[in-house]
Amino acid sequence: MDNSKNNNPLSTLEKQLHFQSLLAELSATFVRVPVDKIDQEINDSLRRIAENLDIDHIGLGLITADSQDIFSKYNYAKPCTKPWLAESLMSEGPLLTQTLLAGKSFVMNDVDALPPEWSKEREGFLNYGIRADLVFPFIVGGRLTGGIGFASARPRQWSADVVQGLKLISDVFSNVLERKFAVQALQQREEQMRLAADAADIGLWVWNIPEDTIWATDRAREIYGLPIGDKLNMERFFQCLHSDDKERVRETVQLTLQGGNGFREEYRVVHPDGSEHWICATGRYQLGATEQPDRLMGASLNITEIRRTKHELERSNAELKTALEKISDLKDQIQQENIYLRHEISERQGLSQLISGSAEMRRILSEIQQVAATPATVLIIGETGTGKELLATAIHEASPRKHRTMIRVNCAAIPAALMESELFGREKGAYTGALSKQIGRFELADGSTLFLDEIGELPPDAQAKLLRVLQEKEIERLGNPNTIKVDVRVIAATNRNLNQEVEEGRFREDLFYRLNVFPVHVPPLRERREDIPRLAEAFIKEIATTMDKSIDKIAKSSLQALCSYDWPGNIRELRNVIERAVILAKGPSLKIDLPTDSRAEAGCARTNLASLEQIERDHITRVLNACGWRVRGKAGAAAILGLKPSTLESRMNKHGIRRPTAV
């Protein structure tokens, strides 16, 4: 092969044949050599190549982790010569290193012929006794992995055949090293995966679909309750499953093999001792040469304790959630009760104790004492200002429910659209604008008394729902179909003639009879004039104390005027008149100016009630017409009338005021 030694054609042919034989032998050896024997086989092969091709040094290096240098990995040197064992080729030959890093070969026939800029390399070659050198890079998949150098201790003219032959040998080494590193990386990943699986208590398995055999780790066999030595197939696997889960798992396997990307399934297995265990299995299939599923690989984890803990946690969370909801409801209820209690105290600060000087009032108080001890529904009927709410309070405080706050609802003050949520409550998001949960008045009054003032103003829809609550003793919050049992004693009050309302179709007859269990008719003040002096005395004392005034008596003429006046506004009007007089009082004797001085006109005051209502209705209608029937806003009728929009809407409903329809 080397023309510098022998140009005999026969000799050259023999060397070529010998070299080809050596190359074939090396290739065959490295194809079948086990990975753990590759290092030994490489060292033996370097020696044989050097001896057969008359080479003094062979150095095989690998690229560093940063891909910027090459270090010695395998080498051969004839006896009495210095082997290449350097950890850095760059430090000994920077230009040679750059040549290899660029993926180029290096051919040197005589070290003395190197150009001056290669002085560092010349020094390094002579240090190892090298006069000629061939260096080839290892290129695998377009990536540099190392290189190999074949060196001679004397100048040598490397022929094309030698260069080509040694290039083929370098390719053999390059490929065998790549196989070694790939196998080692795979083994390392497998070991890491096994360690991770063991650490995570996971069992690994692979189902060879064409052969119907299952490989499984020891931990996988333990999870499924399978002996270590048993041969496994899919049918043996299904024998482990709980009878209730077999079909579901079979369907999952079939769907996965028919094109599913992967699967995740939880099922039960039954061990030989009869114990049941929950398993979570995940995996995916691998296609074979025919593009059909060839392997089903996966991992299994015993999640029995996890599921048990999860179920216990879910149960505990559900119990905690229920407890928190009860606490939240109780908190809301207490807050609402506090509001109502403060309202009740405020309302009662201006009311004296019940005055029962007249025979009629004594009869009513006697009836109240009798009905208070029962859960019967009470309907209080009387004109505006006669003290219906005070009577309701007296019934509640004389009842077994007096330890709970009486809940009050003014049906005339709540817009029809909000009546249902006010009475029965709502869930968050039950309707647009329902930003939070609200406890209804019925729920707040559970175990107590609910006072429905102005019951005649209740809209028809709310009447139907109220009837159902009175019948069934249960409510439903808006947005929640679950029923809530309530124990509520209902006291209703009205200044309307409900019999007439029923006849005219504005009030449900069945609801009227439900409410009219125990009717109480409160007489107007003009029918109990003997109570006026005592009421006036109580009001004067209360109001004077509040205003820090000392009033000893009431002028006789004023008292006579009070008793003679017909009081269309009843007790409420009486209190207002006295409060005004106390405010204006300048001495210990109280003088009172009545709204009208003519006792003759007092008798017709009652007949003017309808006229006053008509005046209010006409005035509201005129303002609405002037505003173009706009209720809300700065230019709306409510602002002009000095009312809240909701109050104006309630009065419009009360008077039956409707926007005229365009013709």
FITORVO-866762 format. One record per residue (C-alpha): residue in one letter; x, y, z. Coordinates in steps of 0.25 Angstrom, whole numbers, plus 5000, padded with zeros to 4 digits. Layout:
# FITORVO-866762
AXYZ ...
END
This chain:
# FITORVO-866762
M500050005000 D501250105003 N501950144990 S503050194998 K503450055002 N503149964991 N502549994977 N502449844973 P501049824967 L500949684973 S501349734987 T500449854986 L499249764983 E499549664994 K499549785004 Q498249834999 L497649695000 H498249685014 F497649825018 Q496249795012 S496249665020 L496649735033 L495549845030 A494549735028 E494949665041 L494949795049 S493549835044 A492949695047 T493549695061 F493049825064 V491649795059 R491449675069 V492349715080 P491549745093 V491549885098 D492349855111 K493449795102 I493549905092 D494649985100 Q495549855100 E495249825086 I495649965081 N496949955089 D497249825082 S496849875068 L497849995070 R498949905073 R498649815061 I498549935051 A499849985056 E500549855054 N499949825040 L500149965034 D501449995041 I500950115049 D501650165061 H500550235068 I499050235068 G498250335077 L496750335077 G496050455084 L494650505087 I494050645087 T493850715101 A492550745106 D492650885102 S492950845087 Q494250935088 D495350835090 I495750685088 F496350595099 S497050465098 K496150335100 Y496850215094 N498350205089 Y499450115084 A500950145084 K502050045080 P502950015091 C503950115095 T503050225089 K502250335097 P500750315096 W499750425094 L498950445107 A498650585107 E497350645113 S497450755103 L497850755088 M497650905088 S498750935097 E499750855089 G499250885075 P498150995073 L498150995058 L498050845057 T496950855067 Q496250965059 T496350875047 L495650755053 L494650845059 A494350895045 G494150745041 K495350745032 S496450635031 F497950665033 V499050605025 M500550625029 N501650555021 D502850625028 V502750715041 D503950795035 A503050845024 L501950905033 P501851055031 P502351155042 E500951185048 W500851035051 S502051045060 K501251005073 E500750875065 R502250845061 E502650855075 G501550765080 F501850655069 L503350655072 N503050645087 Y502350505083 G503450465073 I502450485061 R502950525048 A501750485039 D500250485043 L498850455037 V497650515045 F496250485042 P494950555049 F493850465054 I492550515048 V491250455051 G489950505047 G490650635043 R491150655057 L492650645061 T492850545072 G494450525072 G495550485063 I496650385061 G498150405057 F499050305051 A500550355052 S501950305048 A503250335054 R503950365041 P503450445029 R502450375021 Q501750395008 W500350355010 S499850294997 A498350314993 D498050164996 V498650185010 V497850305013 Q496550245007 G496750115016 L497050185029 K495850275026 L494950155025 I495550105038 S495250235045 D493850225040 V493750085047 F494250135060 S493350255059 N492150165057 V492450075068 L492650185078 E491350245074 R490650115076 K491350105090 F490950245094 A489550225089 V489350085096 Q489950145109 A489050265108 L487850175106 Q488350085118 Q488450215126 R487150265123 E486550125126 E487250115139 Q486750255142 M485350225139 R485450095147 L485950175159 A484950275157 A483850175156 D484350095168 A484450235176 A483050265172 D482550125175 I482150115160 G482049975153 L482449975138 W481949885127 V481949855112 W480949775105 N481549715092 I480249715084 P480649615072 E481149515082 D480149545093 T481249545104 I481449645115 W482749685121 A482549745135 T483549795146 D483449725160 R482749845165 A481649835154 R481449685158 E481349725172 I480349835169 Y479449735162 G479649615171 L480449535161 P481549435164 I482949475160 G483149355151 D481749345144 K481649365129 L480749485126 N479849515115 M478549605113 E477549495118 R478349475130 F478349625133 F476849625131 Q476749515142 C477249605152 L476249715150 H474949735158 S473749675151 D473049815151 D474249875144 K474649775133 E473749825122 R474149965124 V475549935123 R475449845111 E474749965104 T475850055108 V476849965102 Q476149945089 L475950095087 T477350125090 L477850025079 Q476850075069 G477450215069 G477450275083 N478750355086 G478850295100 F477950255112 R477850275126 E476850185134 E476550155149 Y476050015152 R476049915163 V476949785164 V476649665173 H477849595179 P477949455182 D477649475197 G476349545193 S476749685196 E476349795186 H477249905181 W477050025173 I478050045161 C478350165152 A478950125139 T479450215128 G480150185115 R480150185100 Y480350095088 Q481550085078 L481350055064 G482149945057 A482649925043 T481249905037 E480850035043 Q479949955053 P480049955068 D481149875072 R481449905087 L480549955098 M481450015109 G481050075122 A481150095136 S480250065148 L480150115162 N479350065174 I478450185178 T477650105188 E478050195200 I478050315191 R476550295187 R476250265202 T476850385206 K476250465195 H474850415198 E475050445213 L475550585209 E474350605200 R473450565211 S474150655221 N474150765211 A472650745209 E472350745224 L473250865225 K472550935214 T471150905220 A471650955233 L472251085227 E470951105219 K470151095232 I471151185239 S471051285228 D469551275228 L469451285243 K470451405242 D469551475231 Q468351445239 I468951505252 Q469351625244 Q467951645238 E467351615251 N468251725257 I467751825246 Y466351785249 L466551795264 R467151935263 H465951975254 E464951915264 I465651995275 S465652115267 E464152105263 R463752075278 Q464452195284 G463352285279 L462252195283 S461652185297 Q461152055303 L459852015299 I458752105304 S457452025308 G456552125315 S455452095305 A454551975306 E454851945291 M456351945293 R456251865306 R455451755298 I456551755287 L457651745297 S456851625303 E456851555290 I458251585287 Q458651515300 Q457851395296 V458351385282 A459851415285 A460051285292 T459651205279 P460351195265 A459051245258 T459251345247 V458651485251 L458051585241 I458051735247 I457151825240 G457051975243 E457252115237 T458652175235 G459252215248 T458452135257 G459552055263 K459451925255 E460951905256 L460951925271 L459851825273 A460751725264 T461851755273 A461051725286 I460551595280 H461951555277 E462451595291 A461351515298 S461651395290 P462651275292 R463451335281 K463851465288 H465251415290 R465451435275 T465351565267 M464151595260 I464351615245 R463651735238 V463251745224 N462651875218 C461951815205 A461651955200 A463151995200 I463751875192 P463751885177 A462951765171 A464151715164 L464951695177 M463751645185 E464051505183 S465551515187 E465251595199 L464251495204 F464951365200 G466351405198 R467351375186 E468651315182 K469751385176 G469551405161 A468051365162 Y467851485153 T468551595147 G469051685158 A468951585169 L470451595173 S470251525186 K469451425193 Q468251485201 I467551425213 G466051445211 R465051505222 F464351365224 E465751295226 L466151405236 A464851395243 D464951245245 G464551215259 S464051355261 T462951445255 L462851505242 F462051635241 L461451665227 D461051815227 E460151865216 I459851725211 G458851785202 E459951835193 L460551705191 P460751675176 P459951555170 D461151465167 A461651485181 Q460251455187 A460251325180 K461651285186 L461251335200 L460051245199 R460951125196 V461851165208 L460651175217 Q460151035213 E461450955211 K462351025222 E463551025213 I464151125203 E465151125192 R466251225190 L466251285176 G467351215168 N467251095177 P466250975175 N466550915189 T465350945199 I465651005213 K464650965224 V464251095232 D463451105245 V462851245244 R461651315251 V461051415241 I460351545245 A459851625234 A459251765234 T458551855224 N457751985224 R456951925212 N455651855211 L456151725207 N454751665204 Q454551775194 E455951745188 V455551605187 E454251635180 E454951725170 G456051625167 R457251695173 F457451605184 R457451445184 E456251395192 D456951265196 L458051355202 F457051445209 Y456451325216 R457851275220 L458151405226 N456851435232 V456951325243 F456851425254 P456451565250 V456651685259 H455951815256 V456651935261 P455752045264 P456152185259 L456452285269 R455152365267 E454452235272 R455252225285 R455352375289 E455452335304 D456852285301 I457352425295 P457752485309 R458552375313 L459252365299 A459552505299 E460152505313 A461052385309 F461452455296 I461752585303 K462552515314 E463352435304 I463652545294 A463952655305 T464952555311 T465652535297 M465652685295 D466152715309 K464952805312 S464152815325 I462652815322 D461752805334 K460352805328 I459552825315 A458552945314 K457152905317 S456652965304 S457652895296 L457252755302 Q455852785299 A456252815285 L457052685284 C455852605289 S454852675279 Y455752665267 D455352545258 W456852505255 P456852455241 G458252415243 N457952345256 I459052325266 R460152355257 E459552485254 L459352515269 R460752485272 N461252575261 V460352695266 I460852675280 E462352665275 R462152795267 A461552865280 V462652815289 I463752875279 L462953005279 A462753005294 K463353125302 G462853085316 P462352975325 S460952985319 L460752925306 K459852985296 I459452915283 D458952965270 L458152865262 P458152845247 T456752905247 D455952985258 S454552945253 R453952835260 A452852835250 E453852805239 A454552695247 G453352605245 C453552615230 A455052585230 R454752445228 T454052475215 N455252555210 L456152435210 A455752395197 S455952535192 L457352545198 E457752415191 Q457152465178 I457952595180 E459252515181 R458852435169 D458552555161 H459852625165 I460752505162 T460052485149 R460352635145 V461752625149 L461952495141 N461352565129 A462252685130 C463452595131 G463052505119 W462752395129 R464152385133 V464252335147 R465752335150 G466952425148 K467152575151 A466052615142 G465152505146 A463852515154 A464452455167 A465452565168 I464352675166 L463452605176 G464652585186 L464352435186 K465252315184 P464952255171 S464552125177 T463552205186 L462952275175 E462752145167 S462052085179 R461152205180 M460852185165 N460552045167 K459652075179 H458852185171 G458852095159 I459552205151 R460052145137 R460752215126 P459752245114 T459852155102 A460152225089 V458952215079 
END
